């Protein structure tokens, strides 16, 4: 089947190549064109040689003096024009952008004798790009390097129309509707829809284009935007750069803390190898960051490399690679945020001390008393022989002066109360045999009470973040291709690539199997089935994805604990007898999910094994791409490019079963292809970009003929023997049946999908400084593939199973945009544009009942949305001392649902799924962003400012039918700063810099911990601020502990009752660094 697909692609490729005699890779090259004119007479000069200095690219002017040079890589060049009887003209600073035309008209002056005279001018780059019919922001390598950002994504996020809310949203679309391209190859995760499943070194970038509207037919699988990154290429001269950045020292000096402990080393180098025809470029980044909050550590290393070989003026070969490896912690989870000592477990906290928990500091209300919360009178009780009591005179009445803890109750010390926080291990198990023997039950409760939860005869401290997964994330992209220039007007490019991205999650489970302290592996103690008593030290630190202390693995992804997969009877053969002893992950012994206080996970005397449910996960996604692009400048007015793209996927996904029996595993190999054609028509009064794209997708999957009766079950009265006679299921006859339990009934081949997507862009140059443009397009995007293939085996374990639908159709956005650009003077431009988008066929969920009361959820195309708004951009470009851009966006984003899971969760909670539009989660009515730069001599100060009205949340307590996102969070604002000084040192430039983020230390709310809590107490706070409540009325509502002050968790309701700090964005941080370039 795979060969047949390649054969089809080959035939189509041959057909496309036969249509036009040439092919440029979309999005990586541009064009230079213009007229050559006699300076004195104004007449056109025919036959003038116009070449790009240092490149094997050029053209001769035609009968109207017009010339064009196509397939020009992104960059800055010098043009040379030579003609007999005229002075040579050299035009410097000619900037070429991907997919665009750079117009350079050349004036030549005649001379009587050719004495080698020349005229040198600098290209005047108009700010109004007449052939740009889309919304596009272009950033060069220098632009990004000078910004106070640490990633390509950070630079992209300040574009007009961008909102960062659980991902990057462009013009109101979902985050998955954006695609990142690296030299024309998509970097998205096909399963999860993550638009950028790798990390691109900043020094690898030559140019980045953010296209949020009007992208051409060469771009597919994107509804809201395209982020096209063009990588740098080695030139004919050696160049390089080194940069080191750190927060060490400076962060503490300025802000008194350095939680991130950030360090990063970056490098790049490029130039010729052996000859000028072979060049290389390489870059990389190695760094680590501990994060603002605990459990946010991440280490990263990523590298790129490119080899370019020019076999001749007409033939060029490229090989490139992009590699990323990251080792990361799971991230901050407030419910796992506590560190618990066995000496301070809540089970043994005296009840009369409970009110002291958090009394002096609300952030300490966590079920644990630290030293500052333990009163002196309790310490005296502990050190005094016998059981103590507040009833000093023994009259059974709480007299004046006896209420030590102020709770109004006569308290007395319990038998085990002295255990709490006394600095020693306390236990009833005096002989340490793990059993409650006679005379050991101090409190007569028939339970073995012991602080030694892990049975190691020592006090152990448990960091609950150690019970969360580590993530190992790897990706690599390998690309090879060639460009063949057939003539000055025509060239083609063929490219093949493989993009492999994988992720593995692993919880480091370290437990003490020796439950009876005898240092022997007794029956029932071998928790991981490896046949040995595993070494254990409860206070050893755990670090990294593959920590050697991990006792449980499933590296072969067969849902059995690897350690148990052994020859149990030592007969030298792994047989069914051995396999009967293998430990299945359904029976995983260390997954209790014990909450020791409110919603906080922890440990207790009888609950030592609380771990995250996601014990082991692995996925591997391979995308193989083969594509060709053909470009021909048919004449001065028409530039046609066409191409094809084939993508074959190999997708593997595995989750071990959790304690509810729910597991996931599948390997699927869908494929798709596309054809496109564009015609760029350039005339003096109008420029038209007209395109058409055809797409085809085959899920290569089967589905049941009746989704309400999807699989064979033991309750079926059916044709089990395949003879046409229905019988009841008999387990004793199962070997003779032609059907197996859980086999799909009446399997049907899932449908292939095909669609046409027209694209149109029109610009009307009004003057040299003004233009009007319009674009229209239909943009299809395949849903993320896990919506097609999730649980395709129909595992109905767990309470509310979800099954994918391989017949899901593509999602569609129909977009309209109109805009105007005006250049005030040579260096300032304003752009205003309005946009409207209709979004159809978004993925939603629906219940499928296979019985009167049993149902599962599947996906279908039902959601819709609408986005409308306008954008204003003001741009001032260098070389003046001040330059930059500012953007304002007004937008309204509405839809039926903000997430695929919204309908599922509504059904699960018994609500009514709405059929009307409401604001989407990331709707932000007003958004402002800007990048401003001040340059003087060797100094450069760069600001990035971003601000916006708050995103949305849903008011609680509405009943079964809910109107979503009627309320807004507070506005946000952030200003980042980069100050640098560069000193030239001969062939090397040395730069020192400081980076400060959120320099005004503004508190920005990212999300809300508890919507109901937030809504109630935000209302009270607002009523007090606007005078609706007096202070006494307000205090009665927000002072639960009656200390005469509002409770902190009520004056900061976004943190919830348990004061979750992750609801806030990062505060002010500082970094410094040094860089060298040559």
NUMINU-238039 format. One line per 10 residues: number of its first residue (from 1); their letters; for each residue x, y, z of C-alpha. Coordinates in steps of 0.5 Angstrom, whole numbers. Each point is the difference from the previous one (the first is absolute). Layout:
BEGIN
NUM = a = X/Y/Z  ... .
***
This chain:
BEGIN
1 = xxxxxxxxxx = 0/0/0  6/5/2  3/-1/-7  -7/1/-4  0/7/4  7/1/-2  -2/-2/-7  -6/5/0  5/6/2  5/-2/-5 .
11 = xxxxxxxxxx = -5/0/-6  -3/7/3  7/3/1  2/-2/-7  -7/3/-3  2/7/4  7/0/-3  -3/-1/-7  -5/6/1  6/5/1 .
21 = xxxxxxxxxx = 7/0/-1  2/2/7  -1/0/7  3/5/9  -2/-2/7  -6/3/2  2/5/5  7/0/0  2/5/-6  -2/6/-3 .
31 = xxxxxxxxxx = 1/4/-6  3/7/-3  -2/4/-5  0/6/-3  2/5/-6  6/2/-3  0/7/-3  4/5/-3  1/6/6  0/6/-6 .
41 = xxxxxxxxxx = -5/-2/-5  -4/-5/4  0/-5/-5  0/-8/2  6/-3/-1  0/-7/-3  5/-6/1  3/3/7  3/-5/4  -3/0/7 .
51 = xxxxxxxxxx = 4/-5/5  0/-1/7  7/1/3  3/-6/3  -6/-5/-3  -1/-4/-6  -6/4/-2  -2/6/-5  -4/2/-6  0/4/-6 .
61 = xxxxxxxxxx = -5/6/-1  -5/-1/-5  -3/4/-6  -3/5/5  6/0/5  -4/-5/5  4/-5/3  -1/-5/5  4/-5/5  -4/-6/3 .
71 = xxxxxxxxxx = 2/-5/5  4/5/4  1/-3/7  -2/4/6  5/6/2  3/6/-2  4/1/-6  4/5/-5  -2/0/-7  4/2/-6 .
81 = xxxxxxxxxx = -2/3/-7  5/0/-5  -1/3/-7  5/2/-6  0/7/0  -2/1/7  3/1/7  -1/-7/4  -6/1/5  1/-3/7 .
91 = xxxxxxxxxx = -7/0/4  1/-2/8  -4/-3/5  -5/-3/-4  -5/-4/4  -3/-6/-2  -6/-3/4  -3/-7/-1  -6/0/-5  1/7/-2 .
101 = xxxxxxxxxx = 2/4/-5  6/6/1  -1/5/-5  7/3/-2  0/5/-6  7/2/-2  2/7/-3  6/-1/-5  5/6/-2  3/0/-7 .
111 = xxxxxxxxxx = 8/1/0  4/1/-7  6/-5/3  -1/-6/4  5/2/6  -3/-4/5  -4/5/3  -6/-2/4  -5/3/4  -2/-3/7 .
121 = xxxxxxxxxx = -7/1/2  -4/-3/6  -7/-3/-1  -6/4/2  -4/-5/3  -8/2/0  -4/-2/6  -6/-1/-4  1/-7/-3  -4/1/-6 .
131 = xxxxxxxxxx = -1/-8/-2  -1/-2/8  -8/-1/0  1/-4/6  0/2/8  8/-1/1  5/2/5  7/-2/-2  6/0/5  7/-1/-2 .
141 = xxxxxxxxxx = 5/-4/4  3/7/3  -7/2/2  -1/-6/4  7/0/3  -1/7/2  -7/-1/4  -1/-1/7  -2/-8/-1  3/-6/1 .
151 = xxxxxxxxxx = -4/-4/-6  -3/0/-7  -6/-1/3  1/6/5  1/5/-6  -6/-3/-4  -5/1/6  1/8/-1  -3/0/-7  -7/3/-1 .
161 = xxxxxxxxxx = -6/-4/1  4/-5/5  -2/-2/7  3/-4/4  -4/-4/4  1/-8/1  4/1/-6  1/5/-6  -7/2/-3  0/4/-7 .
171 = xxxxxxxxxx = -6/4/-1  -5/-4/4  2/-7/-2  2/-6/4  7/-1/2  0/-6/-5  -2/4/-6  7/3/0  6/-4/-4  7/1/1 .
181 = xxxxxxxxxx = 4/-1/-6  8/-1/0  3/1/-8  -7/-2/-2  -1/-6/4  -6/0/6  3/-1/7  -7/-2/3  -2/-6/4  -5/-4/-5 .
191 = xxxxxxxxxx = -3/-3/6  -1/5/5  0/6/-4  6/4/3  2/5/-5  7/0/2  2/-7/2  8/2/0  4/6/2  4/4/-5 .
201 = xxxxxxxxxx = 6/3/2  0/8/0  6/0/-4  -2/-5/-5  -5/5/-3  1/5/-6  -7/2/0  -7/-1/3  -6/1/-3  -7/1/4 .
211 = xxxxxxxxxx = -6/-1/-5  -6/1/3  -5/1/-6  0/-1/-7  6/-5/-1  0/-4/-6  -2/-6/-3  7/-3/1  -2/0/8  -4/-6/2 .
221 = xxxxxxxxxx = -2/-3/7  -1/7/3  -6/4/1  2/6/5  7/1/-2  7/-2/-3  7/1/4  5/-1/-6  7/0/3  5/0/-6 .
231 = xxxxxxxxxx = 7/-2/3  7/3/-1  4/-3/-6  8/0/0  3/6/-4  6/1/-4  3/3/6  1/-3/7  -4/3/6  -2/-2/6 .
241 = xxxxxxxxxx = -3/2/7  0/-3/7  -4/3/6  -1/-2/7  -6/2/5  -1/-1/7  -4/2/6  5/-2/5  2/6/4  -4/6/-3 .
251 = xxxxxxxxxx = -6/-3/2  1/-1/7  3/7/0  -6/4/-3  -6/-4/2  3/-4/6  -2/-7/-3  2/-4/-6  -5/-6/0  2/-1/-7 .
261 = xxxxxxxxxx = 7/-1/0  0/1/-7  7/-2/-5  0/0/-7  6/-1/-5  -2/2/-8  5/-1/-6  0/1/-7  5/-1/-6  0/0/-7 .
271 = xxxxxxxxxx = 4/1/-6  3/-4/-6  4/-7/0  5/-1/-4  -3/4/-6  -5/5/-1  -4/-5/-3  -1/-3/7  -3/3/6  -2/-2/7 .
281 = xxxxxxxxxx = -4/4/5  -1/-3/7  -3/3/7  -2/-3/7  -3/2/7  2/-4/6  -4/3/6  -4/-2/7  -5/4/4  -3/-2/7 .
291 = xxxxxxxxxx = -6/4/-1  -4/5/4  -3/-5/4  2/-7/3  0/-6/-5  1/4/-6  7/-2/-2  2/-1/-7  6/-1/-4  0/1/-7 .
301 = xxxxxxxxxx = 5/-1/-6  -1/1/-7  4/0/-6  -1/2/-8  5/-1/-6  0/1/-7  4/-2/-6  0/4/-7  3/-3/-6  0/4/-6 .
311 = xxxxxxxxxx = 2/-5/-6  -1/6/-5  -3/6/-1  -7/-4/-1  0/-5/5  0/0/7  0/-5/6  -2/1/7  0/-5/6  -2/3/7 .
321 = xxxxxxxxxx = -2/-3/7  -4/3/6  1/-4/6  -3/1/7  1/-4/7  -4/3/6  0/-3/7  -6/3/4  -4/-1/7  -7/0/-1 .
331 = xxxxxxxxxx = -1/7/2  -3/3/7  -7/-3/2  -2/3/6  -3/-6/3  6/-4/0  4/6/3  1/-2/7  6/-3/3  -2/-4/6 .
341 = xxxxxxxxxx = 5/-3/6  -2/-6/3  0/3/7  -5/5/-2  -5/-4/-4  -7/3/1  -3/-7/3  4/1/6  -1/8/1  -4/1/6 .
351 = xxxxxxxxxx = -7/3/-1  1/5/4  6/3/-4  -4/0/-6  -2/7/0  7/2/0  1/-2/-7  1/6/-4  -3/5/6  7/4/-1 .
361 = xxxxxxxxxx = 1/-1/-7  -6/-2/-5  5/-3/-5  2/-5/6  -7/-3/0  2/-6/-3  -1/-6/6  7/1/2  2/4/6  7/3/0 .
371 = xxxxxxxxxx = 4/2/5  -3/7/1  -7/-3/0  2/-4/6  -2/3/7  5/0/6  -5/-3/4  -1/-6/-4  8/-1/0  -1/0/7 .
381 = xxxxxxxxxx = -5/-5/0  4/-4/-4  6/0/5  -4/-1/6  -1/-7/2  -7/-2/0  -6/2/-4  -2/7/1  -6/4/0  -3/7/0 .
391 = xxxxxxxxxx = -4/-1/6  6/2/5  -5/-1/6  -3/-6/-2  -7/3/1  -2/-2/-7  -2/7/-2  4/5/-5  2/5/5  3/7/-1 .
401 = xxxxxxxxxx = 7/-1/-3  -1/-7/-1  -2/1/-8  8/-1/-3  -3/0/-7  -5/4/1  -6/-4/-3  -4/0/5  0/-8/2  3/-3/5 .
411 = xxxxxxxxxx = 6/-4/-3  4/-6/3  6/-4/-3  -1/-6/-4  4/-6/1  4/1/-7  0/7/0  7/1/3  2/-3/-7  -1/6/-4 .
421 = xxxxxxxxxx = 6/4/-2  4/-3/6  6/-1/-5  0/-8/1  -3/-6/-3  -6/-2/4  -3/-7/-1  -5/-5/3  4/-5/-3  6/-1/5 .
431 = xxxxxxxxxx = 3/-6/-2  -1/2/-8  -3/-6/-3  -5/4/-3  -6/-4/4  -4/3/6  2/-4/6  -3/-1/7  2/6/4  2/5/-6 .
441 = xxxxxxxxxx = -7/3/-1  1/6/4  -7/3/-2  -4/-6/0  -3/1/-7  3/-7/-3  4/3/-5  7/0/-1  2/8/1  7/2/-3 .
451 = xxxxxxxxxx = 3/6/-3  5/-5/-4  -5/0/-6  6/-3/-4  2/-5/5  8/3/0  1/1/7  1/7/-1  -4/7/-1  -1/1/-7 .
461 = xxxxxxxxxx = -2/6/-4  -4/0/-6  0/5/-6  -6/-1/-3  2/2/-7  5/-6/0  -7/-4/-1  -1/4/-7  3/-2/-7  6/2/-3 .
471 = xxxxxxxxxx = -1/1/-8  6/-1/-5  -2/3/-6  4/-1/-7  -1/2/-7  4/1/-6  -1/2/-7  5/-2/-6  -1/3/-7  3/-1/-6 .
481 = xxxxxxxxxx = -2/3/-7  3/4/-6  -2/6/-4  1/0/-8  0/6/-4  -2/-1/-7  0/7/-2  0/7/2  -7/-1/1  -1/-7/2 .
491 = xxxxxxxxxx = 2/-4/6  -3/-6/4  2/-3/7  -1/-7/2  0/-1/8  0/-7/4  -1/1/8  -1/-4/6  -3/3/6  1/-5/7 .
501 = xxxxxxxxxx = -3/3/6  -1/-5/6  -2/1/8  1/-4/6  -3/1/7  3/-4/6  -2/0/7  6/-2/4  -3/-5/5  5/-1/6 .
511 = xxxxxxxxxx = -4/-4/6  3/-4/5  -2/-8/-1  2/-2/7  -6/1/4  2/-4/6  7/3/1  3/-7/-1  4/2/-6  -2/-6/-3 .
521 = xxxxxxxxxx = -5/0/-6  -6/-4/3  -6/-3/-4  -5/6/-2  6/5/0  3/0/-7  -4/6/-3  3/0/-6  1/-7/-1  8/0/-1 .
531 = xxxxxxxxxx = 1/-5/5  5/4/4  -1/5/6  2/6/-3  4/5/3  -3/6/4  1/6/3  -6/5/1  4/6/0  5/-1/-6 .
541 = xxxxxxxxxx = -2/6/-5  -3/-2/-7  2/3/-6  -1/-1/-7  -4/-4/-5  4/-6/1  2/0/7  3/-6/2  -5/-1/6  -6/-1/-4 .
551 = xxxxxxxxxx = -3/-7/1  -5/0/-5  0/0/-8  -3/-2/-6  5/2/-5  -3/-6/-5  -7/3/1  -4/-6/1  -3/2/6  4/-4/5 .
561 = xxxxxxxxxx = 5/2/5  7/-1/-4  3/-3/7  -5/-5/1  1/-3/-7  5/-5/2  1/-8/0  -4/-1/7  1/-8/0  8/1/-2 .
571 = xxxxxxxxxx = -1/-5/-6  3/4/-5  -6/1/-4  -6/6/0  -6/-4/0  -7/1/2  1/-2/7  5/6/1  -5/4/-4  -5/-1/5 .
581 = xxxxxxxxxx = 4/3/6  2/6/-5  -3/7/4  -5/3/-5  0/8/1  -8/-1/2  3/-3/6  5/5/1  1/0/8  2/7/1 .
591 = xxxxxxxxxx = -5/5/-2  -5/2/5  -1/7/-1  -1/2/7  -2/7/2  3/2/7  -3/7/1  -5/3/-5  2/-1/-7  7/-1/2 .
601 = xxxxxxxxxx = 3/-7/-2  5/-3/5  1/-6/4  -2/-3/7  1/-5/5  -3/-5/-4  0/3/-7  7/1/-2  -1/-1/-8  -3/6/-3 .
611 = xxxxxxxxxx = 3/1/-7  -3/3/-6  -4/-4/-4  4/1/-7  5/-5/2  3/-1/-7  -2/2/-6  3/0/-7  -1/3/-7  4/0/-6 .
621 = xxxxxxxxxx = -3/4/-6  4/0/-7  -2/4/-6  3/-1/-7  0/5/-5  1/0/-7  -1/7/-4  1/3/-6  -1/8/-2  1/3/-7 .
631 = xxxxxxxxxx = 1/7/-1  0/4/-7  0/7/-2  -5/-1/-6  1/7/-2  1/7/4  -7/0/2  -1/-8/2  4/-4/5  -3/-7/1 .
641 = xxxxxxxxxx = 2/-5/5  -3/-7/1  1/-5/4  -2/-7/4  1/-3/7  0/-7/2  0/-1/8  0/-7/3  -1/-1/7  2/-6/5 .
651 = xxxxxxxxxx = -3/2/7  1/-4/6  -4/1/7  1/-3/6  -3/1/7  0/-6/6  -6/-1/3  -2/4/6  -3/-3/6  -7/1/-3 .
661 = xxxxxxxxxx = 2/-5/-6  0/5/-5  6/0/-5  2/2/-7  4/-3/-6  0/1/-7  5/0/-6  -3/3/-6  2/2/-7  -4/5/-4 .
671 = xxxxxxxxxx = 2/5/-6  -2/6/-3  2/4/-6  -1/7/-3  1/3/-7  0/8/-1  1/5/-5  1/8/1  0/5/-5  3/7/2 .
681 = xxxxxxxxxx = -2/5/-5  3/7/0  -2/6/-4  1/7/2  -7/1/3  -1/-6/3  3/-7/3  -4/-6/0  2/-6/4  -4/-6/-2 .
691 = xxxxxxxxxx = 0/-7/2  -3/-7/1  1/-5/4  -2/-8/0  1/-4/6  -2/-8/1  1/-4/7  -1/-7/1  0/-2/7  1/-8/-2 .
701 = xxxxxxxxxx = -4/-2/6  -7/-4/1  -6/2/4  -6/-4/2  -6/0/-4  -5/1/6  4/5/5  -6/-2/5  2/-7/0  8/1/-2 .
711 = xxxxxxxxxx = 3/-7/3  -1/-7/1  -2/-1/7  -2/-6/5  -7/2/0  -1/0/-8  -5/-5/-3  3/0/-7  4/-4/-5  6/-2/4 .
721 = xxxxxxxxxx = 2/-6/-4  -1/3/-7  -5/-4/-2  -6/4/-1  -3/-2/6  -1/4/7  2/-3/6  2/2/7  7/1/2  3/-6/4 .
731 = xxxxxxxxxx = 7/1/3  1/-8/-1  -1/1/-8  4/7/0  6/-4/-4  -5/-2/-6  -3/7/-1  2/4/-6  -1/6/5  4/2/6 .
741 = xxxxxxxxxx = -2/4/6  1/8/-1  1/-1/-8  -4/5/-4  -6/-2/-3  -1/1/-7  6/4/-2  -1/5/-5  6/4/-4  0/7/3 .
751 = xxxxxxxxxx = -1/5/-5  6/4/-4  -2/8/0  2/5/-6  -1/7/0  2/6/-5  2/7/4  0/6/-5  5/6/3  -1/7/-3 .
761 = xxxxxxxxxx = 4/6/2  0/7/-4  4/6/1  -2/7/-3  7/5/0  -4/7/1  7/4/0  7/-2/2  -2/0/7  -7/-2/0 .
771 = xxxxxxxxxx = -3/-7/-1  -7/-3/1  0/-8/0  -5/-5/1  0/-8/1  -4/-6/1  1/-7/1  -3/-7/2  5/-3/5  -1/-7/1 .
781 = xxxxxxxxxx = 3/-4/6  0/-7/2  -2/-1/7  6/-3/5  0/-7/-2  -1/-2/7  -7/2/-1  0/-5/-5  4/-6/3  -1/0/8 .
791 = xxxxxxxxxx = -3/-6/3  -1/-3/-7  0/-7/3  -6/2/4  2/-1/7  -6/2/4  4/0/7  -1/6/5  -6/3/1  -1/5/-6 .
801 = xxxxxxxxxx = 4/-3/-6  2/4/-6  1/-3/-7  3/3/-6  -4/1/-7  4/-1/-6  -5/3/-5  1/7/3  0/5/-5  5/6/-1 .
811 = xxxxxxxxxx = -2/6/4  -1/6/-5  1/8/1  -2/5/-5  4/6/1  -1/7/-3  5/6/1  0/7/-2  6/5/1  3/6/-1 .
821 = xxxxxxxxxx = 8/2/0  2/7/0  7/3/1  1/6/3  7/1/-2  6/-4/-1  0/-4/6  -7/0/3  -6/-4/-2  -7/-1/3 .
831 = xxxxxxxxxx = -4/-6/-2  -7/-1/2  -4/-6/-2  -7/-3/2  -1/-8/0  -6/-5/0  0/-7/1  -5/-5/0  2/-7/3  -3/-7/-2 .
841 = xxxxxxxxxx = 0/-7/2  4/1/6  1/-6/4  -5/-2/6  -2/-6/3  -7/-3/1  -2/-6/4  -2/-7/-3  -4/-5/4  1/-7/-1 .
851 = xxxxxxxxxx = -5/-2/5  -6/4/4  5/3/5  7/-2/-3  3/5/-4  7/2/-3  2/7/-3  3/1/-7  2/6/-5  -4/3/-5 .
861 = xxxxxxxxxx = 0/6/-4  -5/5/3  3/6/3  1/7/-3  2/6/1  1/8/-2  6/5/1  0/7/-2  4/6/1  5/5/-2 .
871 = xxxxxxxxxx = 7/1/0  4/7/0  8/-1/0  5/6/0  7/-2/-3  6/4/0  6/-3/-2  8/1/0  5/3/-1  -2/6/5 .
881 = xxxxxxxxxx = 1/0/7  -7/-2/2  -4/-5/-4  -5/-6/1  -7/-2/0  -6/1/4  -7/-4/-1  -7/0/2  -5/-5/-1  -8/0/1 .
891 = xxxxxxxxxx = -3/-7/0  -6/-4/2  1/-7/0  -7/-4/1  -1/-7/-2  -4/-6/3  5/-3/4  8/2/2  2/-7/0  -2/-7/-2 .
901 = xxxxxxxxxx = -1/-3/7  -5/6/1  -6/-4/-2  3/-7/3  1/4/7  -7/3/-1  -3/-7/-1  4/-3/6  -3/5/5  -7/-1/-2 .
911 = xxxxxxxxxx = 0/7/-4  -4/2/-6  5/1/-6  -1/7/-3  -2/1/-7  2/7/0  6/5/-1  4/2/6  6/4/1  6/-5/-1 .
921 = xxxxxxxxxx = 5/-1/6  6/4/-3  -5/6/-3  4/6/2  -4/6/-2  6/5/0  7/-2/-1  6/5/-1  8/-2/-1  6/3/-3 .
931 = xxxxxxxxxx = 7/0/-1  4/6/1  8/1/-1  4/6/2  7/0/-3  6/4/1  7/-1/-2  1/-7/3  -6/0/5  -6/-3/-2 .
941 = xxxxxxxxxx = -6/0/5  -6/-4/-2  -7/-1/3  -6/-5/-1  -6/2/3  -7/-4/0  -6/1/3  -7/-2/-1  -7/0/3  -1/-6/4 .
951 = xxxxxxxxxx = -2/-7/-3  -7/-3/2  -3/-5/5  -7/-3/1  -4/3/6  -2/-6/4  -6/-2/3  -4/0/-6  -4/-6/0  0/-6/-5 .
961 = xxxxxxxxxx = 0/5/-6  6/4/0  2/7/-4  8/-1/0  5/6/1  -5/6/2  6/2/5  7/3/-1  6/-1/4  4/7/1 .
971 = xxxxxxxxxx = 4/3/-5  7/-2/-1  7/4/-2  7/-2/0  6/4/-2  7/-3/-2  6/3/-1  7/-1/-3  6/4/1  6/-1/-4 .
981 = xxxxxxxxxx = 7/3/-2  4/-2/-6  8/1/-1  3/-1/-6  7/-4/1  2/-1/-7  -3/-6/-4  -4/-1/7  -6/4/3  0/-1/7 .
991 = xxxxxxxxxx = -7/1/4  -2/0/7  -8/0/2  -5/0/5  -7/-3/-1  -5/2/5  -7/-3/-1  -6/3/3  4/6/3  -6/3/3 .
1001 = xxxxxxxxxx = -1/-6/4  -8/0/-1  -4/-5/2  -4/-4/-6  -5/-5/1  1/-6/-5  -6/-4/3  -4/-1/6  0/-6/5  -7/-1/2 .
1011 = xxxxxxxxxx = -5/4/-4  -6/0/5  5/2/5  3/6/-4  -7/2/-3  -3/1/7  6/3/4  1/5/-6  -7/2/0  1/2/7 .
1021 = xxxxxxxxxx = 7/3/-1  -4/4/-6  -6/2/5  5/3/5  4/4/-5  -6/3/-3  -3/2/7  -6/-5/-1  3/-4/7  2/4/6 .
1031 = xxxxxxxxxx = 7/-3/3  -4/-3/6  -5/-4/-5  6/-1/-5  4/-3/6  -5/-5/2  0/-3/-6  7/-1/-1  3/-1/7  -1/-7/1 .
1041 = xxxxxxxxxx = 5/-1/6  -3/6/4  7/4/0  -3/7/-2  4/-1/-7  -3/-2/-6  3/-7/-2  6/0/-5  -4/-6/-4  -6/5/-1 .
1051 = xxxxxxxxxx = 4/6/-2  3/-4/-5  -5/-4/-2  3/-2/-7  5/-5/5  -6/-4/2  -1/-2/8  7/-4/-1  4/6/-2  2/-3/-7 .
1061 = xxxxxxxxxx = 6/5/-2  0/-3/-7  -6/5/-2  5/5/-1  5/2/-5  7/1/1  3/6/4  6/4/-2  6/-4/-2  7/2/-2 .
1071 = xxxxxxxx = 5/-3/-4  7/2/-3  4/-3/-5  6/1/-5  0/-1/-8  6/0/-5  -2/0/-8  5/0/-6 .
***
